[in-house]
Amino acid sequence: MNCPKCLNENLSNAVFCKNCGTRIADLNQSFGSDYITIGRASDNSVCINESGISSKHAKIFSENNQVYIEDLNSTNGTFVNGKRITRTVLRINDAVNLGQTPLNLNNALIKNFFPSSSISTANKTSIESGYSYPQVNNIPPQASQQYQSYPPQAKQVNVLVMAPIAPKSVGVALLLTFFFGSFGMFYSTVTGGIVMSCINLLLTILGFLTFGLAWFGFYLTHPICMIWAAMAASEANKSAPVSTQINV
């Protein structure tokens, strides 16, 4: 005889489960009933002593050749496939939670409500590695495998989107700096344009103070602007693509 709580095999005349101590003496009489109750109290057909489960939490019964599960006004609710229910049709491969605690539908009493043809390994959903399933206290490892139909938690996935940088033309950079000096550098390098514009402004001011002598410095700064702009455009074309990370 299987224990309704931990599924451990016991002798047919056993009164208590040798593994978890649950009373199983009345199992044979319970098989013939039209319904079973599930909850924390010891007088339930299936007793689950877990926090979050009400004394009388839910009821499973047969009606018109259908198996139903009904919430008995529990505090934390009854959920079937992630949806809170009051009463709904129950199938052997459904994921049922009493509050936060998963309910094992392969319990001997619960399976008795379903036709033997509906209990098949084909109804079990197998999920590959990458997800973790809820752990239930006092349930042995062989019983915890029955919770594989429990829906996996959604995960955040990082997707890398590559966007290439628009190429810079060395020729255009030279042409702009030839006609516009430091202002033309902003096409290929903003930093260079700011630095050389400040130097040219300083030379302009010094030129007024030195009666134009400082203005000869433009013969030096102008080619520097052109060389710097050309090098900056070339380096920009060698840089790696810009990566953008989004969450889905």
Disulfide bonds with the S-S distance in Angstrom:
none
